[in-house]
Amino acid sequence: MTKPVRLSLTWTEPARGVVRCHRWRWRCSNEEIGNECLTRFHYSTHRLAVRVCRRWQELLQSKEFYYHRKRTGYTQKAACLIQSLKCDSDPDGSKPDGPPRYGITAFEPVSGTWGRVDPVPKYPDGLPLFCQITSCEGNILVMGGWDPTNYEAVRDERDECQGVVIGSEFWMVSGYRTDNQGQFEGTAEVMELETGQWVRVEEAWKASQCPRSCVGVGKEKLFSWADCDSAIRVGVCSAPLGEWTFVSGSAHQGGPTGFFLVDQQTGKCNTIDEISLQFSGFIQSGCCVDI
């Protein structure tokens, strides 16, 4: 990775009789300037930038360059969401038959833009039901769920617990044993990432409350985003985005899905307005990805 650019400025005196203007001479290599410009490119331009030359393609697609952009603060945080795909109603006004279809939606809080990720080739008709999403090094990973064509489990069964990383610990929050279907426990299992040792934490979560996609991390304890605002009580999903947290949910069962950005410092819940119909569906899972 190229070292940080060091620029020196030299004042150039204009010729006699020429209108005085500020002209500076930049003393650094073209490659250094080019790399620093590429570092500042918005991620949406990368698809075009990689076509300029092989050097740019190799640089923009390298892990080292991604780490450099993240370290210098030029990656952008976005929420990647497993969202139900809106289908047009039949001419008589009835809804289409069949189970809901899910795809991956991306939301960038700074610009307020929404977008849809191209379908996964193996699942052109929608992602597995109940699948979960997470991110790693700028990539997104979709795991688990039921195949939408036959409702069979894709991988080993999970009993609706929620995983969250807090500092150097991995918390597995609540969930239930298979023989206690739907009876969510208030305990958590915590693994110290450095030692790999597990401990059990009692009363870490509200018993009987589903933790999926709604676990928040407070200063002293865990909390549920479903308890934070009357507009988001049912079907809650959250994704931390640095200074903000993306939260979606409904005020009541069967109600329309609302979308919000919560200020981490003040706790103020700000409604995300003017969302098009195609991005207004229920959200099943979400995560933050640095792009």
JOHUMO-V491587 format. One record per pair of residues at least 12 apart in sequence whose C-alpha atoms are under 8 Angstrom apart, sorted by the first residue. I is the first residue (numbers start at 1). J is the second residue. If there is no record, write none. Layout:
{{I/J} {I/J}}
This chain:
{{1/64} {1/65} {1/68} {2/32} {2/35} {4/32} {4/36} {5/28} {5/32} {5/33} {5/36} {6/28} {7/26} {7/27} {7/28} {8/25} {8/26} {8/27} {8/28} {9/24} {9/25} {9/26} {9/27} {10/24} {10/25} {10/26} {11/23} {11/24} {11/25} {12/24} {12/25} {38/60} {39/65} {39/68} {39/69} {39/74} {40/69} {40/74} {42/75} {42/76} {43/75} {43/76} {43/291} {46/60} {66/137} {66/138} {70/290} {75/290} {75/291} {76/108} {76/290} {76/291} {77/108} {77/109} {77/241} {77/242} {77/288} {77/289} {77/290} {77/291} {78/106} {78/107} {78/108} {78/109} {78/241} {78/288} {78/289} {78/290} {78/291} {79/106} {79/107} {79/108} {79/109} {79/239} {79/240} {79/241} {79/246} {79/286} {79/287} {79/288} {79/289} {80/104} {80/105} {80/106} {80/107} {80/133} {80/140} {80/286} {80/287} {80/288} {80/289} {81/104} {81/105} {81/106} {81/133} {81/283} {81/284} {81/285} {81/286} {81/287} {82/102} {82/103} {82/104} {82/105} {82/131} {82/132} {82/133} {82/283} {82/284} {82/285} {82/286} {83/102} {83/103} {83/104} {83/105} {83/279} {83/281} {83/282} {83/283} {83/284} {83/285} {84/100} {84/101} {84/102} {84/103} {84/281} {84/282} {84/283} {84/284} {85/100} {85/101} {85/102} {85/103} {85/278} {85/279} {85/281} {86/277} {86/278} {86/279} {86/280} {86/281} {99/148} {101/125} {101/126} {101/127} {101/129} {102/126} {102/127} {102/128} {102/129} {103/116} {103/117} {103/119} {103/126} {103/127} {104/116} {104/117} {104/118} {104/119} {105/117} {105/279} {114/279} {125/148} {126/148} {127/147} {127/148} {128/144} {128/145} {128/146} {128/147} {128/148} {128/154} {129/145} {129/146} {129/147} {129/148} {129/151} {130/144} {130/145} {130/146} {130/284} {131/143} {131/144} {131/145} {131/146} {131/284} {131/285} {132/144} {132/145} {132/284} {132/285} {132/286} {133/285} {133/286} {133/287} {134/286} {134/287} {134/288} {135/287} {135/288} {135/289} {136/289} {137/289} {137/290} {138/289} {138/290} {138/291} {139/289} {140/289} {144/156} {159/175} {159/176} {159/177} {159/178} {160/174} {160/175} {160/176} {160/210} {160/211} {160/212} {161/173} {161/174} {161/175} {161/176} {161/210} {161/211} {161/212} {162/174} {162/175} {162/211} {162/212} {162/213} {162/215} {164/215} {166/217} {168/192} {168/193} {168/194} {169/190} {169/191} {169/192} {169/193} {170/190} {170/191} {170/192} {170/193} {171/188} {171/189} {171/190} {171/191} {172/188} {172/189} {172/190} {173/186} {173/187} {173/188} {173/189} {173/204} {173/205} {173/211} {174/186} {174/187} {174/188} {174/205} {174/207} {174/210} {174/211} {175/210} {175/211} {182/208} {183/208} {184/207} {184/208} {184/209} {184/210} {185/205} {185/206} {185/207} {185/208} {185/209} {186/202} {186/203} {186/204} {186/205} {186/206} {186/207} {186/208} {187/200} {187/201} {187/202} {187/203} {187/204} {187/205} {187/207} {188/200} {188/201} {188/202} {188/203} {188/204} {188/205} {189/201} {204/221} {204/222} {205/222} {205/223} {211/224} {212/237} {213/236} {213/237} {213/238} {213/239} {213/284} {213/285} {213/286} {214/226} {214/236} {214/237} {214/238} {215/238} {225/237} {225/238} {225/247} {229/269} {230/251} {231/249} {231/250} {231/251} {231/258} {232/248} {232/249} {232/250} {232/251} {232/258} {233/249} {233/250} {233/251} {233/252} {234/249} {234/250} {234/251} {234/252} {234/253} {235/248} {235/249} {235/250} {235/282} {235/283} {235/284} {236/248} {236/249} {236/250} {237/249} {237/283} {237/284} {237/285} {237/286} {238/285} {238/286} {238/287} {239/286} {239/287} {239/288} {240/287} {240/288} {241/288} {243/263} {243/264} {243/265} {244/261} {244/262} {244/263} {244/264} {245/261} {245/262} {245/263} {245/264} {246/259} {246/260} {246/261} {246/262} {247/259} {247/260} {247/261} {247/262} {248/260} {248/283} {249/282} {249/283} {257/280} {257/281} {257/282} {258/271} {258/272} {258/280} {259/271} {259/272} {259/273} {260/272}}
